[in-house]
């Protein structure tokens, strides 16, 4: 079995290390690599890898937005998120967005290979050191604490992260290819659902929940 993968990570050394490590295995081949979310979508659509591996924090387009846009164009894409964030909210947000797996960058090469194989075979694979989650079953990740993102729609979660990153409504409209009015409406709905009145309060809430990148 030869599993093809595309890797997106803006840290060149990290990406090169992953490429070298995976290409050294007998069953995994890297057929594409890139450093931002926009190119990630383009490569996955063009190359059709068995598994698409991506970081959350990337230039030009965040991981959550990239997942949404990619799955809208290629719903069958199998996405594995490889992140430094160990907070359960991140795991849940990526799973809700449609990712098939979530691994920490500090995981062993063997653990990463196991995740890639499982996902290529149609399973799910979510793992964090903090929670001890290691599941290849299709069940949802259960949270042990309140998740502020659970009340938001997928599109609202995208806007949430962009607001938390300090983007204006105009910039959010450009990044998500929507009108300014639509971006402002999403922002207003998020404030109401999360019971905050400003971006500063939203950022504080995101910080307390461990959602700031």
Secondary structure, 3 states (H helix, E strand, C coil): CCEEEEEECCCHHHHHHHHHHHHCCCCEEEEEEECEHHHHHHHHHHHCCCEEEECCCCECCCHHHHHHHHHHHCCCCCEEEEECCCCHHHHHHHHHHCCCEEEECCCCHHHHHHHHHHHHCCCCEEECCCCCCEECCCCCCCCCCCCHHHHCCHHHHHHHHHHHCCCCHHHHHHHHCCCHHHHHHHHHHHHHHHCCCCHHHHHHHHHHCCCCC
